[in-house]
Every structure is written in structure tokens, then in C-alpha cells.
């Protein structure tokens, strides 16, 4: 005998919606985000998360993902790990709320906890508005620095290959970025 389970979508009240995220913004879903059926292509969840992180950095007066160190080297960030949970489909022509819920600073990386919610316009006006969790992610972003590698001496092709295989190296989270994020977290927790 099979057991029937409740298949209602997970809904949360506005007050529970990521409690109070560090940053949240709305995005419109356009045709280029979707497949032929009008459902957002799975990889575009990551695009929305990326855009949200970038918009938060802009709000913090940071120059996006590229910072110049005192020695002139360019420091930037690469996604090194993603744990993404798909809960519900994101649909064409809807407005979604994407948030940075929590951030953990590590010595050479930043861990972002992010969410995407659906909320209808009619629910938004109500005090007991319900938001539907569409996806959530834990995204690890590593800090790296471009490495300038000298050209190999001579015509030895194996030296050129070895010298050019590591164009960047891991570095500590730049102090400017660390300070900006810590300040944002402190202000958020007041």
C-alpha cells in the first residue's frame, strides 16, 4: 500500500523569508533565462546568485570581483565549490527575490549562503505574505591572484608548458574586501 504525502510547496511567511538577509534584490525572468518550456535553465540559478553577489559588492562600494593589490597584482575570485538545492521551477516573466543570507569569511575564501524566492505581487502587499523557496545554495568563492610567469628560457617546449599551467595562485582574502564584508555583517546584526 502506498502512502500519499503532502506535495504542497514549502512556503514561509515574509518574516521567516531568510530572516533578514544581508542583501536581497529582485530580478525579472526573461526568455533568455529559460528553456523551450518557459522554465529557467538550471545553470541560470547560478547566474542569478552571481548577479546578486555582484550587486551586493557594488552596494558595498567594492569594484566587483577585481581588486588591485599594493604591488599592482590583480586579485580576483573564482567559484571553487557549489552545493545547490533546486526546490521549485523558476518561470518565465516572473519576478524573483535573490538574497545573500549569510557569509562566512575564511582565510583564502568566502562562503556565501544564498536563496531565491517567488512572491506574488498580491501577496507582497499583505502582512502575512508567503514566499516560496525556489532554490538555495552554498557557494565557496576562492581568492586568487594572477601570476606573471616568465617565458621559458630557450626552445624547450616542456618548460613552456610547465611555466604556463599555473596562471593564478590562491591568496588571502584582501583586507579591503574583508573589512567591507565584516562592516556589512556588523551593521546587519545591530
C-alpha positions in Angstrom: 0.0 0.0 0.0 1.4 3.4 -1.0 1.3 6.3 1.3 0.2 9.7 -0.1 2.3 12.5 1.1 1.6 16.2 1.1 3.0 17.8 -2.0 2.3 21.5 -1.1 5.2 23.8 -1.9 7.4 24.8 1.1 6.1 28.3 1.9 7.3 30.7 4.6 6.0 33.9 5.9 7.6 37.2 5.0 9.1 37.4 8.4 10.7 34.0 8.0 12.0 34.7 4.5 15.7 34.3 5.1 15.0 36.1 8.4 16.8 39.3 7.4 19.2 38.7 4.6 22.4 40.7 4.3 21.3 41.8 0.9 18.3 41.0 -1.3 17.1 42.3 -4.7 14.5 41.5 -7.3 15.2 40.2 -10.8 12.9 39.7 -13.7 13.0 36.4 -15.6 13.4 36.9 -19.3 13.1 34.4 -22.2 16.9 34.1 -22.5 16.9 32.6 -18.9 14.6 29.8 -19.9 14.3 26.7 -21.9 11.7 26.0 -24.6 9.1 25.3 -21.9 9.5 28.7 -20.1 11.3 27.2 -17.1 14.6 28.8 -16.1 17.5 26.6 -17.2 19.2 25.1 -14.1 22.6 26.8 -14.7 20.8 30.2 -14.6 20.1 29.8 -10.9 23.9 30.3 -10.6 23.7 33.4 -12.8 21.1 34.9 -10.5 23.2 34.1 -7.5 26.3 35.6 -9.2 24.4 38.8 -10.1 23.2 39.2 -6.6 26.7 38.9 -5.1 28.0 41.4 -7.7 25.1 43.8 -6.9 25.9 43.5 -3.1 29.6 44.2 -3.7 28.6 47.3 -5.7 26.4 48.4 -2.8 29.4 48.0 -0.5 31.4 50.3 -2.8 33.7 47.5 -4.0 34.9 47.2 -7.5 33.2 44.0 -8.3 35.5 41.0 -8.5 38.8 42.6 -9.4 40.9 44.3 -6.8 44.4 45.7 -7.3 47.0 44.9 -4.6 49.5 47.4 -3.5 52.2 45.7 -5.6 50.0 46.1 -8.8 48.9 42.5 -9.0 45.3 41.8 -9.9 43.3 39.8 -7.3 40.0 38.2 -8.2 37.6 35.4 -7.3 36.7 32.0 -8.7 33.9 29.8 -7.6 35.5 26.6 -6.3 32.5 24.7 -4.9 28.7 24.9 -5.1 26.1 23.0 -3.2 22.8 23.9 -5.0 19.4 22.7 -3.9 16.6 23.1 -6.5 13.2 23.2 -4.8 10.8 24.6 -7.4 10.9 25.8 -11.0 11.5 29.5 -11.8 9.2 30.6 -14.6 9.3 33.0 -17.5 8.0 36.6 -16.8 8.0 36.3 -13.0 9.9 38.5 -10.6 12.1 36.6 -8.1 13.9 37.8 -5.0 17.5 36.7 -4.7 19.4 37.1 -1.5 22.7 36.8 0.3 21.5 35.2 3.5 24.8 34.6 5.3 28.6 35.0 4.6 31.5 33.2 6.2 35.0 34.6 5.8 37.8 32.1 5.6 41.5 33.0 5.2 41.5 32.4 1.4 37.9 32.1 0.5 34.4 33.4 1.2 31.4 31.2 1.7 28.0 32.6 0.5 24.7 31.2 1.5 22.1 32.4 -0.9 18.4 31.8 -1.8 15.9 32.5 -4.5 12.2 33.1 -3.6 9.0 33.6 -5.5 6.5 36.1 -4.2 3.4 37.2 -6.0 2.6 40.9 -6.3 -0.8 40.5 -4.5 0.9 38.6 -1.6 3.7 41.3 -1.3 1.2 43.9 -0.1 -0.2 41.6 2.6 1.4 41.5 6.1 1.2 37.7 6.1 2.7 37.4 2.6 4.0 33.9 1.7 7.3 33.4 -0.2 8.1 30.1 -1.9 11.7 28.9 -1.8 12.8 28.1 -5.3 16.5 27.3 -4.7 19.2 27.7 -2.2 23.0 27.4 -2.4 26.2 27.3 -0.5 28.8 28.8 -2.8 32.5 28.9 -2.0 34.5 31.6 -3.7 38.3 31.3 -3.6 40.5 34.4 -3.8 43.3 34.1 -6.3 46.0 36.3 -7.8 47.2 36.3 -11.4 50.8 35.0 -11.6 53.1 36.5 -14.1 55.3 33.7 -15.3 58.5 34.4 -17.2 58.8 32.9 -20.6 60.8 29.8 -20.6 64.5 30.2 -21.5 65.4 28.5 -24.7 63.3 26.5 -27.0 62.4 23.7 -24.6 58.7 23.2 -25.1 58.3 21.2 -21.9 59.5 24.3 -19.8 56.9 26.5 -21.5 54.1 24.0 -20.7 55.2 23.8 -17.0 55.6 27.6 -16.6 52.2 28.4 -18.1 49.9 25.8 -16.4 49.5 27.8 -13.2 48.4 31.3 -14.2 47.0 32.1 -10.8 47.6 31.2 -7.2 45.4 31.2 -4.1 45.8 34.2 -1.8 44.3 35.5 1.5 41.0 37.4 1.3 42.1 41.0 0.6 41.9 43.2 3.6 39.7 45.8 1.8 37.1 43.2 1.0 37.3 41.5 4.4 36.8 44.9 6.1 33.8 45.8 3.9 32.1 42.4 4.5 32.7 42.5 8.2 31.3 46.0 8.4 28.2 45.0 6.5 27.7 42.0 8.8 28.1 44.1 11.9 25.6 46.7 10.7 23.2 44.0 9.7 23.4 42.4 13.2 22.7 45.7 15.0 
